[in-house]
Amino acid sequence: MIMSKGPTSVLRSAAKVAGGTAVSRVAGLVRDILMARTFGTSLEGSAFVVAFRIPNLFRKLFGEGALSSAFIPAYAEAIVRGGREEGERLLAKTAGFVIAVLGIIAALGILATFPLQAWLASTERFATIMPLLRIMLPYAPLICVAAIAMGALNVMKSFWVPALAPALLNVVLIIVLVGVCPFIDGGLGFKIRVVAWAILVAGVAQALFQIVALRRLGVCLIPDFKWRGDPVVRKVLQRAMPLALASGVLQVNVCIDSFLAMWAGEWAPAALEYADRLVYLPLSLVGTAFATVLLPTFSNQVATDGSDDITTTLERALRNIVVMMTPATIGLFVLAAPLVKMIYQSRGGEFDEMSILYCARALAGYAPGLLIFCFHKAITPTYYALGDTVTPVRISLVAVALNLTMNIIFVLTWPAGWKHVGLAVATVLSSLFSVILLIAMLRKRGCSLRMRSILITAAGALAASGVMAVGAYFTHKAVAGILTEIGKVGEIAAVGSAMVTAVAVYGVLAWVLCRNGVRELFRRE
């Protein structure tokens, strides 16, 4: 039997997810450092980024998006209604659907790359993408099965193992980047194809890892392809379809962004990707951790007639996010260039001074969105758990249209070297618009957030972060001026000193200016 969780339990579970995710993100950071060193912001690196968007589109749509969001509440209901056997049946049929549909799509996509490559042969930037896409498309069904299994594990209160699963992708790529790429000839083009094949190996590993984890909990995931006509599967698909429309448009928009970035410069997709990774590190540790825990928590509260707890749970989650993510947002903006240089540049690598410049600009553009992205991840599961997939669809469609419009305007009007920053800023502004509408529309669902308490916490956190930013900036400037001659060690010492100053200053001021919000992080009752 699944049990409802209160706000404190959500925080503890989110901490477990954050811990497992931290392992994956550290491995991911190592992977990104190695990718930057091996490929920099070269055409090959950018082509890989754009090509990998396509299987990731299906992962976010089927694995972590519409289908997964519809599957988790249905799986929770199935276990409450019919026990683990009923849940296992739904899991098997959903996995069968994912494999069948995405397998066909991947096969058709592979066939389509051949005429596309011939058509784009005169455009080197885009023709380079097709061979990589052909290799990586089968990753889509593999990772989506893993994501469905992850959703089942989360409903069963197993958060640690699913949070670790993405680390397998990073581990496989690290092995290839360290143990294979430096020792093979053929130029960057051949090396990037080796990395693309490693993606497939990682997809198999991730799927098996999730399936074994389920087996240890007594659930045997054997895909059942007789999903047609099943009323529960039909219900899941009906819930998923409206959201799939919005999510599909959103993910297509992301792909269009990548192609616009490639048009802005062959270095732009890679620069945006490296910057996005630095934003995604704290986002995944906090925003994704809360979102992962909140959806099954809200679903369980609804399934056990505890929907009145949803508002309280969400309010506390948002205050927790404000306290933790406001300083991270300000810190990323202030220390963008030093962070990029410290993390990605290495002697003898492909990540040069221009790569640092382009990536730092993109990071500064993305940084203000960190808090906004976390809010979006925390609020959206409320609608899914309540069975309302229409409202997020409408909001997403408007936000996507706004984002695409701003993207085109910024790429056409911003100066060379800054066009990719316009893409980052457009993403932040459209996400802010989406969050405002999501909060406003919650009132119609009977979840009226007490925004005053959240805004008071935000004001205190912002004031503390502002002072923190000044201290961190001047600390870095002073230490870097002294240790500039000792290379990478000096860079690490300067950034590390700035971070220590930031933590100390923010910790003291946050306790004074938003004490209640800080206390909530450690409250056990």
C-alpha positions in Angstrom: 0.0 0.0 0.0 1.3 3.4 -0.9 1.1 6.1 1.8 0.5 9.8 1.5 3.4 12.1 2.4 3.5 15.3 4.2 5.7 18.4 3.5 8.6 17.2 5.7 8.5 13.7 4.1 8.6 15.4 0.7 11.8 17.3 1.7 13.5 14.1 3.0 12.6 12.2 -0.2 13.7 15.2 -2.3 17.0 15.0 -0.4 17.4 11.4 -1.4 16.7 12.2 -5.0 19.1 15.1 -4.8 21.8 12.8 -3.3 21.5 10.3 -6.1 21.2 13.0 -8.7 24.3 14.7 -7.3 26.3 11.5 -8.1 25.0 11.6 -11.7 25.6 15.3 -12.1 29.1 15.1 -10.9 29.7 12.4 -13.4 27.9 14.5 -16.0 30.2 17.5 -15.2 33.2 15.3 -15.7 31.7 14.1 -19.0 31.1 17.7 -20.1 34.6 18.7 -19.1 36.0 15.9 -21.3 33.6 16.8 -24.2 34.8 20.4 -24.0 38.4 19.4 -23.9 38.0 16.9 -26.8 35.6 18.9 -29.1 35.3 22.5 -27.7 32.8 24.6 -29.6 33.8 23.0 -32.9 31.3 22.1 -35.7 31.5 18.4 -34.6 30.7 19.3 -31.0 27.7 21.4 -32.1 26.5 18.8 -34.6 26.4 16.2 -31.8 24.4 18.6 -29.6 21.8 19.2 -32.3 21.6 15.5 -33.3 21.1 14.3 -29.7 18.2 16.7 -29.3 16.0 14.4 -31.5 16.2 11.2 -29.3 16.0 13.5 -26.3 12.8 15.0 -27.7 11.2 11.6 -27.5 12.7 10.9 -24.1 11.1 14.1 -22.7 7.8 13.5 -24.5 7.3 9.8 -23.8 9.8 9.0 -21.0 9.8 12.0 -18.8 7.0 14.1 -20.3 3.4 13.5 -21.2 3.2 9.7 -21.0 5.3 9.5 -17.8 3.2 12.2 -16.2 0.0 10.4 -17.0 1.4 7.0 -16.1 2.5 7.8 -12.6 -0.9 8.8 -11.2 -2.5 5.9 -13.0 0.1 3.5 -11.6 -0.5 4.8 -8.1 -4.3 4.4 -8.6 -3.8 0.9 -9.9 -1.8 -0.2 -6.8 -4.3 1.3 -4.5 -7.2 -0.3 -6.4 -5.8 -3.7 -7.3 -2.6 -4.2 -5.6 0.9 -4.7 -7.0 -0.3 -7.2 -9.6 -2.6 -4.6 -11.2 0.2 -2.1 -11.2 2.6 -4.6 -12.8 0.1 -5.3 -15.6 -0.3 -1.6 -16.4 3.5 -1.2 -16.3 4.0 -4.0 -18.8 1.4 -2.7 -21.2 2.8 0.8 -21.1 6.3 -0.4 -21.7 5.0 -2.4 -24.7 3.3 0.7 -26.1 6.5 2.7 -25.7 8.7 0.1 -27.4 6.3 -0.4 -30.3 5.7 3.2 -31.1 9.2 4.6 -30.6 10.7 1.6 -32.3 8.7 2.4 -35.5 9.5 6.1 -35.2 13.2 5.4 -34.8 13.3 3.1 -37.8 11.5 5.7 -40.0 13.8 8.4 -38.7 16.9 6.4 -39.6 15.6 5.9 -43.2 14.8 9.6 -43.5 18.4 10.7 -42.6 19.7 9.3 -45.9 17.8 11.6 -48.3 18.2 14.5 -45.8 22.0 14.1 -45.8 22.0 14.2 -49.6 19.8 17.2 -49.7 22.0 19.1 -47.1 25.3 18.0 -48.6 26.1 21.6 -49.7 25.6 22.9 -46.2 28.4 21.4 -44.0 26.9 22.7 -40.7 23.7 20.7 -41.1 24.9 17.8 -43.2 27.3 16.9 -40.3 24.3 16.2 -38.1 22.7 13.4 -40.1 25.2 10.5 -39.6 25.1 11.2 -35.8 21.3 11.3 -35.8 21.2 8.0 -37.6 23.4 6.4 -34.9 21.6 7.8 -31.9 17.9 7.5 -32.8 17.5 4.0 -31.3 18.4 5.5 -27.9 14.9 6.9 -27.8 12.9 3.6 -27.1 15.7 2.4 -24.7 15.7 5.5 -22.5 11.9 5.8 -22.5 11.5 2.3 -21.2 14.0 3.2 -18.5 12.0 6.4 -17.7 8.7 4.5 -17.4 10.4 2.0 -15.0 11.7 5.0 -13.1 8.2 6.4 -12.6 7.1 3.0 -11.2 10.0 3.0 -8.8 9.2 6.5 -7.6 5.6 5.6 -6.9 6.9 2.6 -4.8 9.0 5.1 -2.8 12.3 4.0 -4.4 14.0 7.3 -5.2 17.8 6.6 -4.8 18.2 4.0 -7.5 16.3 5.9 -10.2 18.3 9.0 -9.4 21.5 7.1 -9.9 20.5 5.7 -13.3 21.4 8.6 -15.5 25.0 8.3 -14.1 25.4 5.2 -16.3 25.2 7.4 -19.5 27.9 9.7 -18.0 30.1 6.7 -16.9 30.0 5.1 -20.4 30.8 8.4 -22.1 33.6 9.1 -19.7 35.2 5.7 -20.4 35.0 6.4 -24.1 36.3 10.0 -23.9 39.2 9.0 -21.7 40.0 5.5 -22.8 39.2 5.5 -26.6 39.1 9.0 -28.2 42.6 10.1 -27.3 44.1 6.9 -28.9 42.2 6.9 -32.2 43.0 8.8 -35.4 40.5 10.1 -38.0 40.0 13.6 -36.7 37.1 15.1 -34.7 34.5 13.7 -37.1 35.4 10.1 -36.4 35.8 10.6 -32.7 32.3 12.2 -32.4 30.8 9.2 -34.1 32.4 6.9 -31.5 30.8 9.0 -28.8 27.4 8.7 -30.6 27.7 4.8 -30.5 28.5 5.1 -26.8 25.1 6.7 -26.3 23.4 3.5 -27.5 25.5 1.4 -25.2 24.5 3.7 -22.3 20.8 3.4 -23.2 20.9 -0.3 -22.9 22.6 -0.1 -19.5 20.1 2.5 -18.2 17.1 0.3 -19.2 18.5 -2.8 -17.7 19.4 -1.0 -14.5 15.8 0.2 -14.0 14.4 -3.2 -14.8 16.7 -5.0 -12.3 15.8 -2.4 -9.6 12.1 -3.2 -10.2 12.8 -6.9 -10.0 14.4 -6.5 -6.6 11.1 -5.0 -5.4 9.2 -7.9 -6.7 8.0 -6.3 -9.9 8.8 -8.1 -13.2 8.8 -5.8 -16.2 8.1 -7.9 -19.3 6.7 -5.7 -22.0 3.2 -6.7 -23.1 2.4 -5.6 -26.6 -1.3 -6.4 -26.2 -2.1 -2.9 -25.0 -4.7 -2.1 -27.6 -8.2 -2.0 -26.1 -7.0 -2.0 -22.5 -9.2 0.5 -20.6 -6.5 1.6 -18.2 -3.9 2.1 -20.9 -6.5 4.0 -22.9 -7.1 6.2 -19.9 -3.3 6.8 -19.6 -3.1 7.7 -23.3 -6.2 10.0 -23.1 -4.6 11.8 -20.2 -1.3 12.0 -22.0 -2.6 13.2 -25.4 -3.4 16.8 -24.5 -0.1 17.2 -22.7 1.7 15.5 -25.5 0.5 18.2 -27.8 2.0 20.9 -25.7 5.1 19.0 -24.8 5.6 18.0 -28.4 5.4 21.6 -29.6 7.8 22.6 -26.8 10.3 19.9 -27.7 10.0 20.7 -31.4 10.7 24.3 -30.4 13.8 23.2 -28.6 15.0 21.5 -31.7 14.2 24.6 -33.7 16.2 26.6 -31.2 19.2 24.3 -31.8 19.0 24.8 -35.6 18.7 28.5 -35.1 21.7 28.4 -32.9 23.6 26.5 -35.6 22.5 29.2 -38.1 23.8 31.9 -35.7 27.3 30.2 -35.6 28.7 26.7 -35.8 30.0 27.2 -32.3 26.7 28.4 -30.8 24.9 25.1 -30.1 27.9 23.8 -28.2 28.3 27.0 -26.3 24.7 27.0 -25.3 24.9 23.3 -24.3 27.9 23.8 -22.0 26.2 26.8 -20.4 23.0 24.9 -20.0 24.8 22.1 -18.2 26.1 24.5 -15.6 22.6 25.8 -15.0 21.2 22.2 -15.1 23.5 21.1 -12.3 21.8 23.0 -9.5 18.5 22.7 -11.3 18.6 19.0 -11.2 19.8 18.8 -7.6 16.8 20.9 -6.4 14.2 21.5 -9.1 14.2 18.0 -10.6 14.5 16.4 -7.1 11.3 18.2 -5.9 9.5 17.5 -9.1 10.3 13.9 -9.0 9.0 13.6 -5.4 6.0 15.9 -5.7 4.2 14.2 -8.6 3.9 10.8 -6.8 3.3 12.6 -3.6 0.4 14.7 -5.0 -0.9 11.6 -6.8 -0.9 9.6 -3.6 -2.6 12.5 -1.7 -5.4 12.6 -4.4 -5.7 8.8 -4.5 -6.1 8.7 -0.7 -8.5 11.7 -0.5 -5.7 14.0 0.8 -6.0 16.7 -1.8 -6.3 19.4 0.8 -2.7 18.8 1.7 -1.5 19.7 -1.8 -1.5 23.4 -1.3 0.4 23.2 1.9 2.9 20.8 0.4 3.5 23.0 -2.7 3.8 26.2 -0.7 6.5 24.8 1.5 8.3 23.3 -1.6 8.4 26.7 -3.2 9.7 28.4 -0.1 12.4 25.7 0.1 13.3 26.4 -3.5 13.5 30.1 -3.0 15.9 29.8 -0.1 18.2 27.4 -1.9 18.1 28.6 -5.5 18.2 32.4 -5.2 21.8 32.5 -4.2 22.7 30.0 -6.9 21.0 32.1 -9.5 22.8 35.3 -8.5 26.1 33.4 -8.1 26.0 31.9 -11.6 25.4 35.3 -13.1 28.2 37.1 -11.2 30.8 34.3 -11.6 29.8 33.1 -15.1 33.2 33.7 -16.9 35.4 32.4 -14.0 33.3 29.3 -13.7 33.4 28.5 -17.4 37.1 29.0 -17.6 37.8 26.9 -14.5 35.6 24.0 -15.5 36.0 23.7 -19.2 39.3 25.0 -20.3 42.4 22.8 -20.1 45.9 23.0 -21.5 46.1 21.4 -24.9 42.3 21.1 -25.2 39.9 22.4 -27.9 38.1 24.8 -25.5 39.9 28.1 -26.3 39.4 31.7 -25.2 36.6 32.3 -27.7 34.8 29.3 -26.4 35.1 30.7 -22.9 33.6 34.1 -24.1 30.7 32.5 -26.0 29.9 30.1 -23.2 30.1 32.7 -20.4 27.7 35.0 -22.2 25.2 32.2 -22.6 25.5 31.2 -18.9 24.9 34.8 -17.9 21.8 34.7 -20.1 20.5 31.5 -18.6 21.3 32.3 -15.0 18.3 34.4 -14.1 16.1 31.5 -15.2 17.4 29.0 -12.6 14.9 30.0 -10.0 12.1 30.2 -12.6 12.9 26.8 -14.0 12.8 25.2 -10.5 9.4 26.8 -9.8 8.1 25.5 -13.1 9.2 22.0 -12.3 7.6 22.1 -8.8 4.3 23.6 -9.8 3.5 21.6 -12.9 3.0 18.2 -11.1 0.1 19.7 -9.2 -2.0 19.9 -12.3 -1.0 16.3 -13.4 -1.9 14.9 -10.0 -5.3 16.6 -10.1 -6.0 15.2 -13.6 -5.8 18.6 -15.2 -3.6 18.3 -18.3 -5.5 20.9 -20.3 -4.4 24.0 -18.4 -0.6 23.2 -18.7 -1.2 22.5 -22.4 -2.7 25.9 -23.0 -0.1 27.7 -21.0 2.7 25.8 -22.7 1.4 26.5 -26.2 1.3 30.2 -25.5 4.7 30.2 -23.9 6.2 28.2 -26.8 4.8 30.6 -29.3 6.2 33.5 -27.2 9.6 31.8 -27.0 9.8 31.0 -30.7 8.8 34.6 -31.6 11.5 36.1 -29.3 14.1 33.6 -30.6 13.5 34.7 -34.2 13.5 38.4 -33.3 16.7 38.1 -31.1 18.6 36.0 -33.6 17.8 38.5 -36.4 18.4 41.7 -34.4 21.1 40.9 -31.8 24.8 41.5 -32.9 27.1 38.7 -34.0 28.6 36.9 -30.9 25.4 37.7 -28.9 22.7 36.0 -31.0 23.0 32.8 -29.0 22.5 34.8 -25.8 19.2 36.0 -27.2 18.1 32.3 -27.4 18.9 31.9 -23.7 17.1 35.1 -22.7 14.1 34.1 -24.7 13.9 30.8 -22.8 14.0 32.5 -19.5 11.4 35.1 -20.3 8.9 32.5 -21.7 9.4 30.3 -18.7 8.7 33.3 -16.4 5.5 33.9 -18.3 4.5 30.3 -18.0 5.2 30.2 -14.2 3.0 33.3 -13.6 0.1 31.8 -15.5 0.5 28.4 -13.8 0.3 30.0 -10.3 -2.7 32.2 -11.3 -4.6 29.3 -12.8 -4.1 27.1 -9.7 -6.9 29.1 -8.0 -9.4 27.6 -10.4 -8.3 24.1 -9.2 -8.9 25.0 -5.6 -5.2 25.4 -4.8 -4.9 29.0 -3.9 -1.3 29.6 -2.9 -0.6 32.1 -0.1 1.9 34.1 -2.2 2.6 36.6 0.6 4.7 34.1 2.6 6.6 33.0 -0.5 7.3 36.6 -1.6 8.5 37.6 1.9 10.9 34.7 1.8 12.0 35.7 -1.7 12.6 39.3 -0.7 14.9 38.2 2.2 16.7 35.7 0.0 17.2 38.2 -2.7 18.6 40.8 -0.4 21.0 38.3 1.2 22.0 37.1 -2.3 22.7 40.7 -3.4 25.2 41.3 -0.6 26.6 37.8 -1.2 27.2 38.6 -4.8 29.3 41.7 -4.0 31.4 39.7 -1.5 31.9 36.8 -3.9 32.9 39.1 -6.8 35.5 41.1 -4.9 36.8 38.0 -3.2 37.4 36.3 -6.6 39.0 39.5 -8.0 41.4 39.8 -5.1 42.4 36.1 -5.0 42.7 35.8 -8.8 44.9 38.9 -8.9 47.3 37.2 -6.4 47.3 33.7 -7.8 47.0 34.4 -11.5 50.4 33.0 -12.3 49.8 29.5 -11.0 47.3 28.5 -13.7 44.5 26.1 -13.0 45.2 25.9 -9.3 44.9 29.6 -9.1 41.6 29.6 -10.9 40.2 26.9 -8.6 41.4 28.8 -5.5 39.9 32.0 -6.7 36.5 30.5 -7.5 36.6 28.4 -4.4 37.3 31.4 -2.2 34.5 33.3 -3.8 32.1 30.4 -3.1 33.2 30.1 0.5 32.6 33.8 1.0 29.2 33.5 -0.7 28.1 30.6 1.5 29.3 32.4 4.7 27.7 35.7 3.8 24.4 34.2 2.5 24.1 31.8 5.5 24.4 34.6 8.0 22.1 37.1 6.2 19.5 34.5 5.2 19.2 33.5 8.9 18.5 37.2 9.7 16.4 38.1 6.6 14.4 34.9 5.9 14.7 33.0 9.1 11.4 31.1 8.8 12.4 29.9 5.3 15.7 28.6 6.5 14.2 26.9 9.5 11.7 25.1 7.3 14.6 23.4 5.6 15.6 21.7 8.8 12.3 21.3 10.5 11.4 17.6 11.2 7.9 17.8 12.5 
